[in-house]
């Protein structure tokens, strides 16, 4: 589990808990993705590909959570940090 400096700063600014978003990601709530990307995530669960979730914090900051294809790491980041 990793978080980038930008994501940590964003969470500090809204006083939200990153673990709440991680729990959503792990449970299959992919957040603000379109239907195509949600279906890609479902396929990725079976195929072992990368999984992406997208959420908005209380101040509208967008965050992504990405689990690598080999499941070696899950990272919380801002899209600009990708």
mmCIF file of the N, C-alpha and C atoms, coordinates in Angstrom:
data_MODEL
# 
_entry.id   MODEL 
# 
loop_
_atom_site.group_PDB 
_atom_site.id 
_atom_site.type_symbol 
_atom_site.label_atom_id 
_atom_site.label_alt_id 
_atom_site.label_comp_id 
_atom_site.label_asym_id 
_atom_site.label_entity_id 
_atom_site.label_seq_id 
_atom_site.pdbx_PDB_ins_code 
_atom_site.Cartn_x 
_atom_site.Cartn_y 
_atom_site.Cartn_z 
_atom_site.occupancy 
_atom_site.B_iso_or_equiv 
_atom_site.pdbx_formal_charge 
_atom_site.auth_seq_id 
_atom_site.auth_comp_id 
_atom_site.auth_asym_id 
_atom_site.auth_atom_id 
_atom_site.pdbx_PDB_model_num 
ATOM 1   N N  . UNK A 1 1  ? 0.853   -1.174  0.000   1.00 0.00 ? 1  UNK A N  1 
ATOM 2   C CA . UNK A 1 1  ? 0.000   0.000   0.000   1.00 0.00 ? 1  UNK A CA 1 
ATOM 3   C C  . UNK A 1 1  ? 0.892   1.227   0.000   1.00 0.00 ? 1  UNK A C  1 
ATOM 4   N N  . UNK A 1 2  ? 0.677   2.105   -0.986  1.00 0.00 ? 2  UNK A N  1 
ATOM 5   C CA . UNK A 1 2  ? 1.461   3.322   -1.119  1.00 0.00 ? 2  UNK A CA 1 
ATOM 6   C C  . UNK A 1 2  ? 0.530   4.504   -1.325  1.00 0.00 ? 2  UNK A C  1 
ATOM 7   N N  . UNK A 1 3  ? 1.009   5.674   -0.976  1.00 0.00 ? 3  UNK A N  1 
ATOM 8   C CA . UNK A 1 3  ? 0.292   6.917   -1.265  1.00 0.00 ? 3  UNK A CA 1 
ATOM 9   C C  . UNK A 1 3  ? 1.327   7.967   -1.650  1.00 0.00 ? 3  UNK A C  1 
ATOM 10  N N  . UNK A 1 4  ? 1.026   8.709   -2.682  1.00 0.00 ? 4  UNK A N  1 
ATOM 11  C CA . UNK A 1 4  ? 1.943   9.744   -3.150  1.00 0.00 ? 4  UNK A CA 1 
ATOM 12  C C  . UNK A 1 4  ? 1.846   10.980  -2.260  1.00 0.00 ? 4  UNK A C  1 
ATOM 13  N N  . UNK A 1 5  ? 2.859   11.838  -2.303  1.00 0.00 ? 5  UNK A N  1 
ATOM 14  C CA . UNK A 1 5  ? 2.798   13.076  -1.516  1.00 0.00 ? 5  UNK A CA 1 
ATOM 15  C C  . UNK A 1 5  ? 1.571   13.933  -1.840  1.00 0.00 ? 5  UNK A C  1 
ATOM 16  N N  . UNK A 1 6  ? 1.237   14.037  -3.110  1.00 0.00 ? 6  UNK A N  1 
ATOM 17  C CA . UNK A 1 6  ? 0.072   14.833  -3.486  1.00 0.00 ? 6  UNK A CA 1 
ATOM 18  C C  . UNK A 1 6  ? -1.220  14.282  -2.920  1.00 0.00 ? 6  UNK A C  1 
ATOM 19  N N  . UNK A 1 7  ? -1.365  12.975  -2.938  1.00 0.00 ? 7  UNK A N  1 
ATOM 20  C CA . UNK A 1 7  ? -2.568  12.355  -2.381  1.00 0.00 ? 7  UNK A CA 1 
ATOM 21  C C  . UNK A 1 7  ? -2.633  12.567  -0.870  1.00 0.00 ? 7  UNK A C  1 
ATOM 22  N N  . UNK A 1 8  ? -1.518  12.406  -0.199  1.00 0.00 ? 8  UNK A N  1 
ATOM 23  C CA . UNK A 1 8  ? -1.506  12.622  1.254   1.00 0.00 ? 8  UNK A CA 1 
ATOM 24  C C  . UNK A 1 8  ? -1.858  14.059  1.606   1.00 0.00 ? 8  UNK A C  1 
ATOM 25  N N  . UNK A 1 9  ? -1.351  15.008  0.831   1.00 0.00 ? 9  UNK A N  1 
ATOM 26  C CA . UNK A 1 9  ? -1.685  16.416  1.054   1.00 0.00 ? 9  UNK A CA 1 
ATOM 27  C C  . UNK A 1 9  ? -3.173  16.663  0.826   1.00 0.00 ? 9  UNK A C  1 
ATOM 28  N N  . UNK A 1 10 ? -3.721  16.048  -0.224  1.00 0.00 ? 10 UNK A N  1 
ATOM 29  C CA . UNK A 1 10 ? -5.150  16.218  -0.514  1.00 0.00 ? 10 UNK A CA 1 
ATOM 30  C C  . UNK A 1 10 ? -6.005  15.663  0.624   1.00 0.00 ? 10 UNK A C  1 
ATOM 31  N N  . UNK A 1 11 ? -5.661  14.500  1.133   1.00 0.00 ? 11 UNK A N  1 
ATOM 32  C CA . UNK A 1 11 ? -6.407  13.930  2.257   1.00 0.00 ? 11 UNK A CA 1 
ATOM 33  C C  . UNK A 1 11 ? -6.281  14.784  3.513   1.00 0.00 ? 11 UNK A C  1 
ATOM 34  N N  . UNK A 1 12 ? -5.103  15.324  3.751   1.00 0.00 ? 12 UNK A N  1 
ATOM 35  C CA . UNK A 1 12 ? -4.916  16.193  4.913   1.00 0.00 ? 12 UNK A CA 1 
ATOM 36  C C  . UNK A 1 12 ? -5.788  17.441  4.796   1.00 0.00 ? 12 UNK A C  1 
ATOM 37  N N  . UNK A 1 13 ? -5.940  17.933  3.582   1.00 0.00 ? 13 UNK A N  1 
ATOM 38  C CA . UNK A 1 13 ? -6.746  19.138  3.370   1.00 0.00 ? 13 UNK A CA 1 
ATOM 39  C C  . UNK A 1 13 ? -8.229  18.929  3.591   1.00 0.00 ? 13 UNK A C  1 
ATOM 40  N N  . UNK A 1 14 ? -8.713  17.709  3.368   1.00 0.00 ? 14 UNK A N  1 
ATOM 41  C CA . UNK A 1 14 ? -10.149 17.449  3.540   1.00 0.00 ? 14 UNK A CA 1 
ATOM 42  C C  . UNK A 1 14 ? -10.450 16.687  4.833   1.00 0.00 ? 14 UNK A C  1 
ATOM 43  N N  . UNK A 1 15 ? -9.409  16.246  5.526   1.00 0.00 ? 15 UNK A N  1 
ATOM 44  C CA . UNK A 1 15 ? -9.560  15.467  6.763   1.00 0.00 ? 15 UNK A CA 1 
ATOM 45  C C  . UNK A 1 15 ? -10.312 14.162  6.525   1.00 0.00 ? 15 UNK A C  1 
ATOM 46  N N  . UNK A 1 16 ? -10.197 13.629  5.308   1.00 0.00 ? 16 UNK A N  1 
ATOM 47  C CA . UNK A 1 16 ? -10.806 12.338  5.000   1.00 0.00 ? 16 UNK A CA 1 
ATOM 48  C C  . UNK A 1 16 ? -9.769  11.235  5.207   1.00 0.00 ? 16 UNK A C  1 
ATOM 49  N N  . UNK A 1 17 ? -10.255 10.038  5.434   1.00 0.00 ? 17 UNK A N  1 
ATOM 50  C CA . UNK A 1 17 ? -9.402  8.894   5.720   1.00 0.00 ? 17 UNK A CA 1 
ATOM 51  C C  . UNK A 1 17 ? -9.147  8.110   4.428   1.00 0.00 ? 17 UNK A C  1 
ATOM 52  N N  . UNK A 1 18 ? -7.901  8.000   3.994   1.00 0.00 ? 18 UNK A N  1 
ATOM 53  C CA . UNK A 1 18 ? -7.611  7.242   2.775   1.00 0.00 ? 18 UNK A CA 1 
ATOM 54  C C  . UNK A 1 18 ? -8.084  5.794   2.853   1.00 0.00 ? 18 UNK A C  1 
ATOM 55  N N  . UNK A 1 19 ? -8.110  5.235   4.059   1.00 0.00 ? 19 UNK A N  1 
ATOM 56  C CA . UNK A 1 19 ? -8.531  3.841   4.201   1.00 0.00 ? 19 UNK A CA 1 
ATOM 57  C C  . UNK A 1 19 ? -9.989  3.628   3.806   1.00 0.00 ? 19 UNK A C  1 
ATOM 58  N N  . UNK A 1 20 ? -10.821 4.644   3.960   1.00 0.00 ? 20 UNK A N  1 
ATOM 59  C CA . UNK A 1 20 ? -12.216 4.513   3.525   1.00 0.00 ? 20 UNK A CA 1 
ATOM 60  C C  . UNK A 1 20 ? -12.284 4.306   2.016   1.00 0.00 ? 20 UNK A C  1 
ATOM 61  N N  . UNK A 1 21 ? -11.446 5.021   1.280   1.00 0.00 ? 21 UNK A N  1 
ATOM 62  C CA . UNK A 1 21 ? -11.428 4.882   -0.174  1.00 0.00 ? 21 UNK A CA 1 
ATOM 63  C C  . UNK A 1 21 ? -10.784 3.562   -0.578  1.00 0.00 ? 21 UNK A C  1 
ATOM 64  N N  . UNK A 1 22 ? -9.774  3.147   0.149   1.00 0.00 ? 22 UNK A N  1 
ATOM 65  C CA . UNK A 1 22 ? -9.149  1.861   -0.116  1.00 0.00 ? 22 UNK A CA 1 
ATOM 66  C C  . UNK A 1 22 ? -10.141 0.720   0.097   1.00 0.00 ? 22 UNK A C  1 
ATOM 67  N N  . UNK A 1 23 ? -10.943 0.814   1.143   1.00 0.00 ? 23 UNK A N  1 
ATOM 68  C CA . UNK A 1 23 ? -11.967 -0.206  1.391   1.00 0.00 ? 23 UNK A CA 1 
ATOM 69  C C  . UNK A 1 23 ? -12.961 -0.273  0.236   1.00 0.00 ? 23 UNK A C  1 
ATOM 70  N N  . UNK A 1 24 ? -13.334 0.871   -0.303  1.00 0.00 ? 24 UNK A N  1 
ATOM 71  C CA . UNK A 1 24 ? -14.236 0.895   -1.459  1.00 0.00 ? 24 UNK A CA 1 
ATOM 72  C C  . UNK A 1 24 ? -13.589 0.187   -2.645  1.00 0.00 ? 24 UNK A C  1 
ATOM 73  N N  . UNK A 1 25 ? -12.323 0.513   -2.898  1.00 0.00 ? 25 UNK A N  1 
ATOM 74  C CA . UNK A 1 25 ? -11.578 -0.079  -4.011  1.00 0.00 ? 25 UNK A CA 1 
ATOM 75  C C  . UNK A 1 25 ? -11.516 -1.599  -3.866  1.00 0.00 ? 25 UNK A C  1 
ATOM 76  N N  . UNK A 1 26 ? -11.144 -2.067  -2.686  1.00 0.00 ? 26 UNK A N  1 
ATOM 77  C CA . UNK A 1 26 ? -10.991 -3.504  -2.441  1.00 0.00 ? 26 UNK A CA 1 
ATOM 78  C C  . UNK A 1 26 ? -12.330 -4.233  -2.559  1.00 0.00 ? 26 UNK A C  1 
ATOM 79  N N  . UNK A 1 27 ? -13.416 -3.550  -2.221  1.00 0.00 ? 27 UNK A N  1 
ATOM 80  C CA . UNK A 1 27 ? -14.730 -4.206  -2.260  1.00 0.00 ? 27 UNK A CA 1 
ATOM 81  C C  . UNK A 1 27 ? -15.381 -4.171  -3.644  1.00 0.00 ? 27 UNK A C  1 
ATOM 82  N N  . UNK A 1 28 ? -14.709 -3.549  -4.624  1.00 0.00 ? 28 UNK A N  1 
ATOM 83  C CA . UNK A 1 28 ? -15.264 -3.518  -5.985  1.00 0.00 ? 28 UNK A CA 1 
ATOM 84  C C  . UNK A 1 28 ? -16.115 -2.308  -6.278  1.00 0.00 ? 28 UNK A C  1 
ATOM 85  N N  . UNK A 1 29 ? -16.108 -1.317  -5.409  1.00 0.00 ? 29 UNK A N  1 
ATOM 86  C CA . UNK A 1 29 ? -16.766 -0.036  -5.685  1.00 0.00 ? 29 UNK A CA 1 
ATOM 87  C C  . UNK A 1 29 ? -15.719 0.824   -6.395  1.00 0.00 ? 29 UNK A C  1 
ATOM 88  N N  . UNK A 1 30 ? -15.795 0.873   -7.699  1.00 0.00 ? 30 UNK A N  1 
ATOM 89  C CA . UNK A 1 30 ? -14.771 1.529   -8.505  1.00 0.00 ? 30 UNK A CA 1 
ATOM 90  C C  . UNK A 1 30 ? -14.936 3.040   -8.565  1.00 0.00 ? 30 UNK A C  1 
ATOM 91  N N  . UNK A 1 31 ? -15.943 3.559   -7.899  1.00 0.00 ? 31 UNK A N  1 
ATOM 92  C CA . UNK A 1 31 ? -16.100 5.009   -7.814  1.00 0.00 ? 31 UNK A CA 1 
ATOM 93  C C  . UNK A 1 31 ? -16.659 5.634   -9.072  1.00 0.00 ? 31 UNK A C  1 
ATOM 94  N N  . UNK A 1 32 ? -16.005 6.692   -9.523  1.00 0.00 ? 32 UNK A N  1 
ATOM 95  C CA . UNK A 1 32 ? -16.518 7.544   -10.599 1.00 0.00 ? 32 UNK A CA 1 
ATOM 96  C C  . UNK A 1 32 ? -16.024 7.121   -11.981 1.00 0.00 ? 32 UNK A C  1 
ATOM 97  N N  . UNK A 1 33 ? -16.000 5.834   -12.256 1.00 0.00 ? 33 UNK A N  1 
ATOM 98  C CA . UNK A 1 33 ? -15.614 5.349   -13.577 1.00 0.00 ? 33 UNK A CA 1 
ATOM 99  C C  . UNK A 1 33 ? -16.851 5.162   -14.445 1.00 0.00 ? 33 UNK A C  1 
ATOM 100 N N  . UNK A 1 34 ? -16.657 5.216   -15.755 1.00 0.00 ? 34 UNK A N  1 
ATOM 101 C CA . UNK A 1 34 ? -17.776 4.931   -16.647 1.00 0.00 ? 34 UNK A CA 1 
ATOM 102 C C  . UNK A 1 34 ? -17.984 3.416   -16.720 1.00 0.00 ? 34 UNK A C  1 
ATOM 103 N N  . UNK A 1 35 ? -19.066 3.006   -17.358 1.00 0.00 ? 35 UNK A N  1 
ATOM 104 C CA . UNK A 1 35 ? -19.413 1.585   -17.398 1.00 0.00 ? 35 UNK A CA 1 
ATOM 105 C C  . UNK A 1 35 ? -18.338 0.741   -18.087 1.00 0.00 ? 35 UNK A C  1 
ATOM 106 N N  . UNK A 1 36 ? -17.714 1.288   -19.137 1.00 0.00 ? 36 UNK A N  1 
ATOM 107 C CA . UNK A 1 36 ? -16.665 0.548   -19.826 1.00 0.00 ? 36 UNK A CA 1 
ATOM 108 C C  . UNK A 1 36 ? -15.510 0.244   -18.881 1.00 0.00 ? 36 UNK A C  1 
ATOM 109 N N  . UNK A 1 37 ? -15.031 1.264   -18.158 1.00 0.00 ? 37 UNK A N  1 
ATOM 110 C CA . UNK A 1 37 ? -13.901 1.063   -17.251 1.00 0.00 ? 37 UNK A CA 1 
ATOM 111 C C  . UNK A 1 37 ? -14.259 0.162   -16.076 1.00 0.00 ? 37 UNK A C  1 
ATOM 112 N N  . UNK A 1 38 ? -15.489 0.236   -15.610 1.00 0.00 ? 38 UNK A N  1 
ATOM 113 C CA . UNK A 1 38 ? -15.922 -0.676  -14.547 1.00 0.00 ? 38 UNK A CA 1 
ATOM 114 C C  . UNK A 1 38 ? -15.896 -2.121  -15.047 1.00 0.00 ? 38 UNK A C  1 
ATOM 115 N N  . UNK A 1 39 ? -16.358 -2.339  -16.275 1.00 0.00 ? 39 UNK A N  1 
ATOM 116 C CA . UNK A 1 39 ? -16.330 -3.684  -16.853 1.00 0.00 ? 39 UNK A CA 1 
ATOM 117 C C  . UNK A 1 39 ? -14.890 -4.165  -17.049 1.00 0.00 ? 39 UNK A C  1 
ATOM 118 N N  . UNK A 1 40 ? -13.990 -3.258  -17.432 1.00 0.00 ? 40 UNK A N  1 
ATOM 119 C CA . UNK A 1 40 ? -12.572 -3.608  -17.557 1.00 0.00 ? 40 UNK A CA 1 
ATOM 120 C C  . UNK A 1 40 ? -12.009 -4.075  -16.217 1.00 0.00 ? 40 UNK A C  1 
ATOM 121 N N  . UNK A 1 41 ? -12.387 -3.396  -15.141 1.00 0.00 ? 41 UNK A N  1 
ATOM 122 C CA . UNK A 1 41 ? -11.935 -3.815  -13.813 1.00 0.00 ? 41 UNK A CA 1 
ATOM 123 C C  . UNK A 1 41 ? -12.440 -5.208  -13.470 1.00 0.00 ? 41 UNK A C  1 
ATOM 124 N N  . UNK A 1 42 ? -13.686 -5.479  -13.795 1.00 0.00 ? 42 UNK A N  1 
ATOM 125 C CA . UNK A 1 42 ? -14.242 -6.807  -13.517 1.00 0.00 ? 42 UNK A CA 1 
ATOM 126 C C  . UNK A 1 42 ? -13.463 -7.875  -14.275 1.00 0.00 ? 42 UNK A C  1 
ATOM 127 N N  . UNK A 1 43 ? -13.132 -7.605  -15.543 1.00 0.00 ? 43 UNK A N  1 
ATOM 128 C CA . UNK A 1 43 ? -12.317 -8.543  -16.322 1.00 0.00 ? 43 UNK A CA 1 
ATOM 129 C C  . UNK A 1 43 ? -10.913 -8.672  -15.716 1.00 0.00 ? 43 UNK A C  1 
ATOM 130 N N  . UNK A 1 44 ? -10.393 -7.563  -15.228 1.00 0.00 ? 44 UNK A N  1 
ATOM 131 C CA . UNK A 1 44 ? -9.050  -7.571  -14.649 1.00 0.00 ? 44 UNK A CA 1 
ATOM 132 C C  . UNK A 1 44 ? -8.961  -8.440  -13.404 1.00 0.00 ? 44 UNK A C  1 
ATOM 133 N N  . UNK A 1 45 ? -10.044 -8.552  -12.680 1.00 0.00 ? 45 UNK A N  1 
ATOM 134 C CA . UNK A 1 45 ? -10.052 -9.428  -11.507 1.00 0.00 ? 45 UNK A CA 1 
ATOM 135 C C  . UNK A 1 45 ? -9.780  -10.863 -11.910 1.00 0.00 ? 45 UNK A C  1 
ATOM 136 N N  . UNK A 1 46 ? -10.345 -11.284 -13.034 1.00 0.00 ? 46 UNK A N  1 
ATOM 137 C CA . UNK A 1 46 ? -10.168 -12.654 -13.509 1.00 0.00 ? 46 UNK A CA 1 
ATOM 138 C C  . UNK A 1 46 ? -8.869  -12.827 -14.289 1.00 0.00 ? 46 UNK A C  1 
ATOM 139 N N  . UNK A 1 47 ? -8.482  -11.799 -15.053 1.00 0.00 ? 47 UNK A N  1 
ATOM 140 C CA . UNK A 1 47 ? -7.338  -11.897 -15.955 1.00 0.00 ? 47 UNK A CA 1 
ATOM 141 C C  . UNK A 1 47 ? -6.015  -11.480 -15.330 1.00 0.00 ? 47 UNK A C  1 
ATOM 142 N N  . UNK A 1 48 ? -6.049  -10.912 -14.148 1.00 0.00 ? 48 UNK A N  1 
ATOM 143 C CA . UNK A 1 48 ? -4.821  -10.477 -13.507 1.00 0.00 ? 48 UNK A CA 1 
ATOM 144 C C  . UNK A 1 48 ? -4.229  -9.220  -14.094 1.00 0.00 ? 48 UNK A C  1 
ATOM 145 N N  . UNK A 1 49 ? -5.067  -8.302  -14.567 1.00 0.00 ? 49 UNK A N  1 
ATOM 146 C CA . UNK A 1 49 ? -4.598  -7.026  -15.098 1.00 0.00 ? 49 UNK A CA 1 
ATOM 147 C C  . UNK A 1 49 ? -4.746  -5.934  -14.035 1.00 0.00 ? 49 UNK A C  1 
ATOM 148 N N  . UNK A 1 50 ? -4.256  -4.761  -14.359 1.00 0.00 ? 50 UNK A N  1 
ATOM 149 C CA . UNK A 1 50 ? -4.294  -3.616  -13.454 1.00 0.00 ? 50 UNK A CA 1 
ATOM 150 C C  . UNK A 1 50 ? -5.745  -3.215  -13.155 1.00 0.00 ? 50 UNK A C  1 
ATOM 151 N N  . UNK A 1 51 ? -5.981  -2.733  -11.932 1.00 0.00 ? 51 UNK A N  1 
ATOM 152 C CA . UNK A 1 51 ? -7.309  -2.285  -11.509 1.00 0.00 ? 51 UNK A CA 1 
ATOM 153 C C  . UNK A 1 51 ? -7.214  -0.820  -11.117 1.00 0.00 ? 51 UNK A C  1 
ATOM 154 N N  . UNK A 1 52 ? -8.144  -0.026  -11.624 1.00 0.00 ? 52 UNK A N  1 
ATOM 155 C CA . UNK A 1 52 ? -8.171  1.413   -11.365 1.00 0.00 ? 52 UNK A CA 1 
ATOM 156 C C  . UNK A 1 52 ? -9.507  1.815   -10.766 1.00 0.00 ? 52 UNK A C  1 
ATOM 157 N N  . UNK A 1 53 ? -9.474  2.596   -9.708  1.00 0.00 ? 53 UNK A N  1 
ATOM 158 C CA . UNK A 1 53 ? -10.665 3.236   -9.163  1.00 0.00 ? 53 UNK A CA 1 
ATOM 159 C C  . UNK A 1 53 ? -10.431 4.740   -9.170  1.00 0.00 ? 53 UNK A C  1 
ATOM 160 N N  . UNK A 1 54 ? -11.515 5.490   -9.258  1.00 0.00 ? 54 UNK A N  1 
ATOM 161 C CA . UNK A 1 54 ? -11.438 6.951   -9.273  1.00 0.00 ? 54 UNK A CA 1 
ATOM 162 C C  . UNK A 1 54 ? -12.500 7.499   -8.335  1.00 0.00 ? 54 UNK A C  1 
ATOM 163 N N  . UNK A 1 55 ? -12.090 8.402   -7.463  1.00 0.00 ? 55 UNK A N  1 
ATOM 164 C CA . UNK A 1 55 ? -12.997 8.985   -6.478  1.00 0.00 ? 55 UNK A CA 1 
ATOM 165 C C  . UNK A 1 55 ? -12.769 10.486  -6.386  1.00 0.00 ? 55 UNK A C  1 
ATOM 166 N N  . UNK A 1 56 ? -13.741 11.182  -5.828  1.00 0.00 ? 56 UNK A N  1 
ATOM 167 C CA . UNK A 1 56 ? -13.593 12.611  -5.553  1.00 0.00 ? 56 UNK A CA 1 
ATOM 168 C C  . UNK A 1 56 ? -13.662 12.838  -4.048  1.00 0.00 ? 56 UNK A C  1 
ATOM 169 N N  . UNK A 1 57 ? -12.734 13.625  -3.560  1.00 0.00 ? 57 UNK A N  1 
ATOM 170 C CA . UNK A 1 57 ? -12.749 14.010  -2.152  1.00 0.00 ? 57 UNK A CA 1 
ATOM 171 C C  . UNK A 1 57 ? -13.800 15.093  -1.931  1.00 0.00 ? 57 UNK A C  1 
ATOM 172 N N  . UNK A 1 58 ? -14.017 15.460  -0.692  1.00 0.00 ? 58 UNK A N  1 
ATOM 173 C CA . UNK A 1 58 ? -15.053 16.439  -0.339  1.00 0.00 ? 58 UNK A CA 1 
ATOM 174 C C  . UNK A 1 58 ? -14.857 17.780  -1.035  1.00 0.00 ? 58 UNK A C  1 
ATOM 175 N N  . UNK A 1 59 ? -13.601 18.124  -1.347  1.00 0.00 ? 59 UNK A N  1 
ATOM 176 C CA . UNK A 1 59 ? -13.340 19.400  -2.021  1.00 0.00 ? 59 UNK A CA 1 
ATOM 177 C C  . UNK A 1 59 ? -13.264 19.247  -3.545  1.00 0.00 ? 59 UNK A C  1 
ATOM 178 N N  . UNK A 1 60 ? -13.721 18.104  -4.061  1.00 0.00 ? 60 UNK A N  1 
ATOM 179 C CA . UNK A 1 60 ? -13.759 17.762  -5.494  1.00 0.00 ? 60 UNK A CA 1 
ATOM 180 C C  . UNK A 1 60 ? -12.421 17.334  -6.079  1.00 0.00 ? 60 UNK A C  1 
ATOM 181 N N  . UNK A 1 61 ? -11.390 17.207  -5.263  1.00 0.00 ? 61 UNK A N  1 
ATOM 182 C CA . UNK A 1 61 ? -10.116 16.701  -5.756  1.00 0.00 ? 61 UNK A CA 1 
ATOM 183 C C  . UNK A 1 61 ? -10.302 15.256  -6.188  1.00 0.00 ? 61 UNK A C  1 
ATOM 184 N N  . UNK A 1 62 ? -9.831  14.945  -7.401  1.00 0.00 ? 62 UNK A N  1 
ATOM 185 C CA . UNK A 1 62 ? -9.922  13.573  -7.897  1.00 0.00 ? 62 UNK A CA 1 
ATOM 186 C C  . UNK A 1 62 ? -8.705  12.788  -7.427  1.00 0.00 ? 62 UNK A C  1 
ATOM 187 N N  . UNK A 1 63 ? -8.964  11.583  -6.932  1.00 0.00 ? 63 UNK A N  1 
ATOM 188 C CA . UNK A 1 63 ? -7.884  10.662  -6.598  1.00 0.00 ? 63 UNK A CA 1 
ATOM 189 C C  . UNK A 1 63 ? -8.100  9.366   -7.363  1.00 0.00 ? 63 UNK A C  1 
ATOM 190 N N  . UNK A 1 64 ? -7.012  8.712   -7.634  1.00 0.00 ? 64 UNK A N  1 
ATOM 191 C CA . UNK A 1 64 ? -7.043  7.385   -8.224  1.00 0.00 ? 64 UNK A CA 1 
ATOM 192 C C  . UNK A 1 64 ? -6.448  6.399   -7.239  1.00 0.00 ? 64 UNK A C  1 
ATOM 193 N N  . UNK A 1 65 ? -6.941  5.173   -7.301  1.00 0.00 ? 65 UNK A N  1 
ATOM 194 C CA . UNK A 1 65 ? -6.308  4.056   -6.611  1.00 0.00 ? 65 UNK A CA 1 
ATOM 195 C C  . UNK A 1 65 ? -6.040  3.002   -7.676  1.00 0.00 ? 65 UNK A C  1 
ATOM 196 N N  . UNK A 1 66 ? -4.782  2.607   -7.781  1.00 0.00 ? 66 UNK A N  1 
ATOM 197 C CA . UNK A 1 66 ? -4.369  1.640   -8.791  1.00 0.00 ? 66 UNK A CA 1 
ATOM 198 C C  . UNK A 1 66 ? -3.731  0.443   -8.109  1.00 0.00 ? 66 UNK A C  1 
ATOM 199 N N  . UNK A 1 67 ? -4.243  -0.737  -8.424  1.00 0.00 ? 67 UNK A N  1 
ATOM 200 C CA . UNK A 1 67 ? -3.614  -1.983  -8.003  1.00 0.00 ? 67 UNK A CA 1 
ATOM 201 C C  . UNK A 1 67 ? -2.903  -2.557  -9.217  1.00 0.00 ? 67 UNK A C  1 
ATOM 202 N N  . UNK A 1 68 ? -1.621  -2.832  -9.065  1.00 0.00 ? 68 UNK A N  1 
ATOM 203 C CA . UNK A 1 68 ? -0.812  -3.326  -10.168 1.00 0.00 ? 68 UNK A CA 1 
ATOM 204 C C  . UNK A 1 68 ? -1.274  -4.714  -10.609 1.00 0.00 ? 68 UNK A C  1 
ATOM 205 N N  . UNK A 1 69 ? -0.986  -5.031  -11.856 1.00 0.00 ? 69 UNK A N  1 
ATOM 206 C CA . UNK A 1 69 ? -1.425  -6.298  -12.441 1.00 0.00 ? 69 UNK A CA 1 
ATOM 207 C C  . UNK A 1 69 ? -0.932  -7.500  -11.647 1.00 0.00 ? 69 UNK A C  1 
ATOM 208 N N  . UNK A 1 70 ? 0.294   -7.415  -11.144 1.00 0.00 ? 70 UNK A N  1 
ATOM 209 C CA . UNK A 1 70 ? 0.828   -8.548  -10.381 1.00 0.00 ? 70 UNK A CA 1 
ATOM 210 C C  . UNK A 1 70 ? 0.422   -8.515  -8.903  1.00 0.00 ? 70 UNK A C  1 
ATOM 211 N N  . UNK A 1 71 ? -0.415  -7.517  -8.565  1.00 0.00 ? 71 UNK A N  1 
ATOM 212 C CA . UNK A 1 71 ? -0.952  -7.338  -7.213  1.00 0.00 ? 71 UNK A CA 1 
ATOM 213 C C  . UNK A 1 71 ? 0.142   -7.041  -6.182  1.00 0.00 ? 71 UNK A C  1 
ATOM 214 N N  . UNK A 1 72 ? 1.296   -6.583  -6.653  1.00 0.00 ? 72 UNK A N  1 
ATOM 215 C CA . UNK A 1 72 ? 2.416   -6.298  -5.763  1.00 0.00 ? 72 UNK A CA 1 
ATOM 216 C C  . UNK A 1 72 ? 2.252   -4.997  -4.999  1.00 0.00 ? 72 UNK A C  1 
ATOM 217 N N  . UNK A 1 73 ? 1.430   -4.088  -5.521  1.00 0.00 ? 73 UNK A N  1 
ATOM 218 C CA . UNK A 1 73 ? 1.260   -2.788  -4.866  1.00 0.00 ? 73 UNK A CA 1 
ATOM 219 C C  . UNK A 1 73 ? -0.072  -2.173  -5.243  1.00 0.00 ? 73 UNK A C  1 
ATOM 220 N N  . UNK A 1 74 ? -0.596  -1.425  -4.312  1.00 0.00 ? 74 UNK A N  1 
ATOM 221 C CA . UNK A 1 74 ? -1.769  -0.585  -4.547  1.00 0.00 ? 74 UNK A CA 1 
ATOM 222 C C  . UNK A 1 74 ? -1.373  0.820   -4.142  1.00 0.00 ? 74 UNK A C  1 
ATOM 223 N N  . UNK A 1 75 ? -1.612  1.775   -5.041  1.00 0.00 ? 75 UNK A N  1 
ATOM 224 C CA . UNK A 1 75 ? -1.163  3.142   -4.830  1.00 0.00 ? 75 UNK A CA 1 
ATOM 225 C C  . UNK A 1 75 ? -2.328  4.112   -4.914  1.00 0.00 ? 75 UNK A C  1 
ATOM 226 N N  . UNK A 1 76 ? -2.379  5.034   -3.954  1.00 0.00 ? 76 UNK A N  1 
ATOM 227 C CA . UNK A 1 76 ? -3.337  6.133   -3.985  1.00 0.00 ? 76 UNK A CA 1 
ATOM 228 C C  . UNK A 1 76 ? -2.575  7.346   -4.504  1.00 0.00 ? 76 UNK A C  1 
ATOM 229 N N  . UNK A 1 77 ? -3.107  8.005   -5.534  1.00 0.00 ? 77 UNK A N  1 
ATOM 230 C CA . UNK A 1 77 ? -2.412  9.109   -6.160  1.00 0.00 ? 77 UNK A CA 1 
ATOM 231 C C  . UNK A 1 77 ? -3.379  10.089  -6.797  1.00 0.00 ? 77 UNK A C  1 
ATOM 232 N N  . UNK A 1 78 ? -2.863  11.249  -7.134  1.00 0.00 ? 78 UNK A N  1 
ATOM 233 C CA . UNK A 1 78 ? -3.600  12.205  -7.934  1.00 0.00 ? 78 UNK A CA 1 
ATOM 234 C C  . UNK A 1 78 ? -3.353  11.863  -9.401  1.00 0.00 ? 78 UNK A C  1 
ATOM 235 N N  . UNK A 1 79 ? -4.324  12.066  -10.281 1.00 0.00 ? 79 UNK A N  1 
ATOM 236 C CA . UNK A 1 79 ? -4.104  11.766  -11.698 1.00 0.00 ? 79 UNK A CA 1 
ATOM 237 C C  . UNK A 1 79 ? -2.867  12.469  -12.273 1.00 0.00 ? 79 UNK A C  1 
ATOM 238 N N  . UNK A 1 80 ? -2.577  13.675  -11.827 1.00 0.00 ? 80 UNK A N  1 
ATOM 239 C CA . UNK A 1 80 ? -1.408  14.407  -12.325 1.00 0.00 ? 80 UNK A CA 1 
ATOM 240 C C  . UNK A 1 80 ? -0.091  13.740  -11.926 1.00 0.00 ? 80 UNK A C  1 
ATOM 241 N N  . UNK A 1 81 ? -0.125  12.858  -10.942 1.00 0.00 ? 81 UNK A N  1 
ATOM 242 C CA . UNK A 1 81 ? 1.084   12.184  -10.479 1.00 0.00 ? 81 UNK A CA 1 
ATOM 243 C C  . UNK A 1 81 ? 1.327   10.858  -11.210 1.00 0.00 ? 81 UNK A C  1 
ATOM 244 N N  . UNK A 1 82 ? 0.439   10.496  -12.104 1.00 0.00 ? 82 UNK A N  1 
ATOM 245 C CA . UNK A 1 82 ? 0.556   9.216   -12.807 1.00 0.00 ? 82 UNK A CA 1 
ATOM 246 C C  . UNK A 1 82 ? 1.687   9.237   -13.810 1.00 0.00 ? 82 UNK A C  1 
# 
